[in-house]
Amino acid sequence: MPANQRKTGRNRVLVPGAEQALENYKYEIANELGINYTGDLGELTSRQNGYVGGYMVRKMIQQAENQMSQGAVQPAQLAQQPSPQGQQ
C-alpha cells in the first residue's frame, strides 16, 4: 500500500515496516491451510478470509507466549504500542 493511502481504525499496522511481513505471513498461513489465496480480490468467502486471519492471530499469540516462556520478551514489552504516526 502506498504511503499516502494509510489505513485508519483497527486495521492499521502499528509497527512501521511490518506491513510487507504481515502480507507475506498471510500468504504463508493460507498456503498452510490449503487455501488458494491470491489476495483479497473477492474470490474467497468471508469465512475463508476470517479463518486465515484468525489462524494468523493464533500463531502470533503462540509465538509471543513461546518468547515469554523463554524470557526473551517480558509481558510489559508486548503491551507497549507505538503511537500512530502524527499523533503523540
C-alpha positions as CSV (number, residue, x, y, z in Angstrom):
1,M,0.0,0.0,0.0
2,P,1.4,3.4,-0.9
3,A,2.4,5.6,1.9
4,N,-0.2,8.2,1.0
5,Q,-3.0,5.7,1.5
6,R,-2.6,4.8,5.2
7,K,-5.2,2.6,6.8
8,T,-7.1,4.1,9.8
9,G,-9.0,2.4,12.6
10,R,-8.5,-1.2,13.7
11,N,-6.9,-2.5,10.5
12,R,-3.7,-0.4,10.5
13,V,-0.2,-1.7,11.0
14,L,1.2,-0.4,14.3
15,V,4.9,-1.1,13.5
16,P,6.3,0.8,10.5
17,G,7.8,-1.6,8.0
18,A,5.9,-4.6,9.2
19,E,3.1,-4.4,6.6
20,Q,5.0,-6.4,4.0
21,A,6.0,-9.1,6.5
22,L,2.3,-9.4,7.6
23,E,1.2,-9.7,4.0
24,N,3.8,-12.5,3.4
25,Y,2.7,-14.2,6.6
26,K,-0.9,-14.1,5.3
27,Y,0.0,-16.0,2.2
28,E,2.1,-18.5,4.2
29,I,-0.8,-19.2,6.5
30,A,-3.3,-19.6,3.7
31,N,-0.9,-22.0,2.0
32,E,-0.5,-23.9,5.2
33,L,-4.3,-24.2,5.5
34,G,-4.6,-25.3,1.9
35,I,-6.5,-22.1,0.8
36,N,-5.6,-20.7,-2.6
37,Y,-5.2,-17.1,-1.5
38,T,-4.4,-14.7,-4.4
39,G,-5.0,-11.5,-2.5
40,D,-8.3,-10.2,-1.3
41,L,-10.0,-9.9,-4.7
42,G,-13.4,-11.2,-3.6
43,E,-12.6,-14.7,-4.6
44,L,-12.7,-16.1,-1.1
45,T,-15.7,-16.2,1.2
46,S,-15.8,-14.2,4.4
47,R,-15.4,-17.4,6.3
48,Q,-12.2,-18.3,4.5
49,N,-10.7,-14.8,4.9
50,G,-11.7,-14.9,8.6
51,Y,-10.1,-18.3,9.0
52,V,-6.8,-17.1,7.6
53,G,-6.9,-14.0,9.9
54,G,-7.9,-16.0,12.9
55,Y,-5.2,-18.6,12.4
56,M,-2.6,-15.8,11.9
57,V,-3.5,-14.3,15.2
58,R,-3.5,-17.7,16.9
59,K,0.1,-18.4,15.6
60,M,1.3,-14.9,16.6
61,I,0.0,-15.3,20.1
62,Q,1.7,-18.7,20.3
63,Q,5.0,-17.2,19.2
64,A,4.7,-14.4,21.8
65,E,3.9,-17.0,24.5
66,N,7.0,-19.0,23.5
67,Q,9.2,-15.9,23.6
68,M,7.8,-15.0,27.1
69,S,8.4,-18.5,28.4
70,Q,12.0,-18.4,27.2
71,G,12.5,-15.0,28.8
72,A,13.2,-13.3,25.5
73,V,10.3,-10.9,25.9
74,Q,8.6,-9.5,29.0
75,P,4.8,-9.2,29.1
76,A,5.1,-5.4,29.6
77,Q,7.1,-5.1,26.4
78,L,4.2,-6.7,24.5
79,A,1.7,-4.3,25.9
80,Q,3.6,-1.2,24.7
81,Q,2.2,0.0,21.4
82,P,3.8,2.7,19.3
83,S,1.6,5.8,18.8
84,P,0.2,6.1,15.3
85,Q,2.3,8.5,13.1
86,G,1.3,12.1,13.5
87,Q,-0.1,11.5,17.0
88,Q,1.6,11.8,20.3
